[in-house]
């Protein structure tokens, strides 16, 4: 298994940080570099149209776990009690009726076509959530999606038996083929910087202990290889929960605890975002739960903290 050396940098070198609430951000969605929404753990939605310079707040009385806006008015969301849709930019939300148990992720290509993960299945809509088609996934639960075209997409998953962690579709998500199944690898998130170059982030499991891992593709998701695996973690284990690239060279992956990494050379090398010897001294340690954005990246987390990589 590949092992890479790691250099240490400070997040403060690349991120500008501010605080906009006392609560914790748990979900986010940006439609471009300027406009996006954040949801905290106290039923509040925050909206910016100027890349985070100012924020407006909306009380929605729901605690969203994930949501996905496709434009300035249409958005879809998941909460513990169900799925929702907005047609007015997040001011009001109506519930959606799905044919089965709702999982942990959703992905919408536009205001009509999208996917919501279920328990070892996917629900697809082509009419904005009015009706749903159930797509079975070989007893594998999907965790994240990325479509490079309306028909070509990649999903990442957990499969404890056969390690089928990366899947590809070429027919708009009606059927899926497993394209990466390396033993003990589990992927949580996927991102593409163009139609060919993509990355998936998650962990490698060795004896029940998780080690942060990243795999990549250069052929649109047909083949994948491991490019990052960090063995140098403490005994609590660690996994990467999301990954984003702001261009073809600069990207960032967040972890659950203290092993965020970033790259400035297209994923050839990955740098820890702070020195592990001084984690307790870092104001960034343990604060982030959400990563979002496009050419501008946003790190969002505890105590209303928003850090921006412009």
GIKAHU-V825472 format. One record per residue. RES is the residue in one letter. PSI is psi in degrees with one decimal (* if undefined). NEAR is the number of other C-alpha atoms within 8 Angstrom. D_LAST is the distance of its C-alpha to the last C-alpha in whole Angstrom. Layout:
res-><RES:RES>
psi-><PSI:PSI>
near-><NEAR:NEAR>
d_last-><D_LAST:D_LAST>
This chain:
res-><X:X:X:X:X:X:X:X:X:X:X:X:X:X:X:X:X:X:X:X:X:X:X:X:X:X:X:X:X:X:X:X:X:X:X:X:X:X:X:X:X:X:X:X:X:X:X:X:X:X:X:X:X:X:X:X:X:X:X:X:X:X:X:X:X:X:X:X:X:X:X:X:X:X:X:X:X:X:X:X:X:X:X:X:X:X:X:X:X:X:X:X:X:X:X:X:X:X:X:X:X:X:X:X:X:X:X:X:X:X:X:X:X:X:X:X:X:X:X:X:X:X:X:X:X:X:X:X:X:X:X:X:X:X:X:X:X:X:X:X:X:X:X:X:X:X:X:X:X:X:X:X:X:X:X:X:X:X:X:X:X:X:X:X:X:X:X:X:X:X:X:X:X:X:X:X:X:X:X:X:X:X:X:X:X:X:X:X:X:X:X:X:X:X:X:X:X:X:X:X:X:X:X:X:X:X:X:X:X:X:X:X:X:X:X:X:X:X:X:X:X:X:X:X:X:X:X:X:X:X:X:X:X:X:X:X:X:X:X:X:X:X:X:X:X:X:X:X:X:X:X:X:X:X:X:X:X:X:X:X:X:X:X:X:X:X:X:X:X:X:X:X:X:X:X:X:X:X:X:X:X:X:X:X:X:X:X:X:X:X:X:X:X:X:X:X:X:X:X:X:X:X:X:X:X:X:X:X:X:X>
psi-><138.7:136.4:131.3:146.9:154.5:133.5:158.3:133.2:167.7:134.8:-28.9:-19.9:-25.5:-12.9:140.3:126.7:145.4:169.8:131.4:-3.0:169.4:-8.7:177.8:132.0:132.2:-12.5:156.6:160.3:127.0:139.0:-17.2:-171.8:-21.8:-39.7:129.6:170.4:145.8:144.4:132.7:-176.1:18.5:29.8:24.1:143.5:134.9:138.8:136.5:145.4:9.1:40.8:36.2:6.2:-40.6:156.5:137.0:146.7:146.4:129.4:118.7:-6.2:24.5:144.5:93.9:139.2:-31.3:146.5:161.8:110.5:139.5:-20.4:-165.5:-13.9:-33.3:131.3:157.6:146.8:156.4:134.6:172.3:-25.8:-4.8:-168.2:151.6:163.9:142.3:145.4:13.2:36.1:17.2:-1.0:-40.9:152.9:137.8:148.5:150.5:145.5:118.4:158.4:6.2:-172.3:133.1:130.5:-147.0:-1.1:159.1:156.5:125.7:131.3:-32.9:-168.8:-4.3:-42.2:125.9:174.9:142.2:128.9:141.5:-167.8:99.2:32.6:168.0:141.9:125.8:138.0:146.9:9.2:35.5:21.2:3.9:-44.7:157.8:142.9:134.8:126.1:121.2:144.0:41.9:40.6:26.4:136.1:125.5:140.5:-24.3:157.1:154.3:122.9:127.1:-23.7:-179.7:-19.6:-25.5:123.3:160.6:140.5:149.1:152.9:170.9:131.9:103.5:-17.7:-46.4:0.2:37.7:84.9:-12.5:132.4:154.1:142.1:146.1:5.6:35.1:21.0:5.8:-31.1:153.7:142.8:133.5:129.4:-3.5:124.5:46.1:134.5:133.7:9.0:135.7:126.9:139.9:-26.7:153.1:147.7:142.8:139.2:-20.2:-171.7:-18.0:-42.6:122.5:162.3:147.1:139.4:143.5:-123.0:161.3:130.3:122.2:106.5:31.7:-4.0:132.1:138.7:131.0:135.9:148.4:135.1:157.5:162.4:148.8:6.3:34.5:17.0:4.4:-42.2:152.0:152.2:151.6:126.5:-10.7:129.1:118.1:109.0:-14.4:66.8:167.5:-178.4:4.4:-11.4:166.5:145.7:157.1:134.4:-17.8:158.1:139.6:148.8:133.9:-14.3:-167.7:-12.4:-36.2:119.5:165.9:141.4:132.3:152.5:169.7:-33.4:-77.2:19.0:42.2:145.7:154.7:159.4:148.7:8.3:35.2:21.6:5.2:-44.4:148.4:133.9:132.6:139.8:-8.5:161.3:121.0:-19.5:-19.1:31.3:-40.3:-17.3:-10.1:128.6:-13.3:-15.4:127.1:14.7:-18.2:133.7:-18.4:140.1:133.1:174.7:177.8:-99.1:-24.2:128.2:141.6:127.7:128.5:139.8:-136.8:152.5:31.4:25.3:132.1:118.9:135.7:129.4:104.2:*>
near-><2:7:8:8:4:8:7:9:10:9:9:6:6:7:10:8:8:7:9:8:8:8:10:12:17:15:12:15:12:14:12:8:11:11:13:14:11:12:14:14:11:8:12:14:13:11:11:14:10:8:11:8:6:8:10:7:8:9:7:10:7:8:12:15:10:13:13:13:13:12:9:9:11:14:15:12:13:14:12:7:4:9:12:12:13:14:10:9:10:12:8:9:10:7:8:10:7:9:7:6:7:11:8:9:11:15:11:13:10:8:12:11:12:14:11:12:16:14:11:12:15:14:14:13:14:10:9:10:11:8:9:11:7:9:10:8:10:6:7:12:13:14:14:13:12:11:10:10:7:8:11:13:15:13:13:16:16:14:11:5:4:7:13:14:15:13:14:14:14:10:8:10:11:7:9:10:7:10:12:10:11:8:6:8:13:13:15:15:14:17:11:13:11:8:9:11:14:15:12:14:17:16:15:13:11:8:4:5:10:11:15:17:16:13:12:12:14:10:8:10:13:8:10:11:7:10:11:13:13:10:7:4:8:5:5:5:9:14:13:17:12:14:16:14:14:13:9:10:11:13:15:11:14:15:13:11:7:9:12:11:11:12:14:10:8:10:11:7:11:12:11:13:12:11:10:6:4:8:10:5:5:8:4:7:10:7:10:12:12:13:15:11:14:12:9:11:13:11:13:15:14:12:11:13:16:12:11:11:9:6>
d_last-><34:31:30:27:27:24:22:20:17:16:13:13:12:8:8:8:11:14:17:18:21:24:24:22:20:21:20:17:17:14:16:13:9:11:14:15:17:18:21:23:26:28:28:25:23:20:18:15:15:13:9:11:12:15:17:21:23:26:28:29:32:30:28:26:26:24:23:22:21:22:22:22:25:26:25:27:27:29:30:33:36:34:32:31:30:29:30:28:25:25:28:31:31:34:35:36:39:38:41:40:38:35:33:29:27:26:25:25:25:26:28:31:31:29:30:31:32:35:37:38:37:35:35:34:35:35:36:33:34:38:39:38:39:40:39:40:38:41:40:37:34:31:28:25:25:23:24:24:26:29:31:29:27:27:28:28:30:33:36:38:41:40:36:35:31:30:31:31:33:33:35:33:33:37:37:35:36:35:34:33:35:35:37:35:32:30:27:25:22:21:18:19:16:19:23:24:21:21:21:22:22:25:28:31:34:36:39:37:35:31:29:25:25:23:25:24:25:25:28:27:28:31:31:29:29:28:25:24:27:27:30:29:29:31:34:32:31:27:25:22:21:18:16:13:12:9:11:15:14:11:12:12:16:17:21:23:24:22:21:18:17:14:15:13:17:17:19:21:20:19:18:19:16:19:22:25:27:25:24:26:24:21:19:17:20:21:19:17:19:17:14:12:10:10:7:5:7:9:11:14:18:21:22:19:16:13:10:6:4:0>
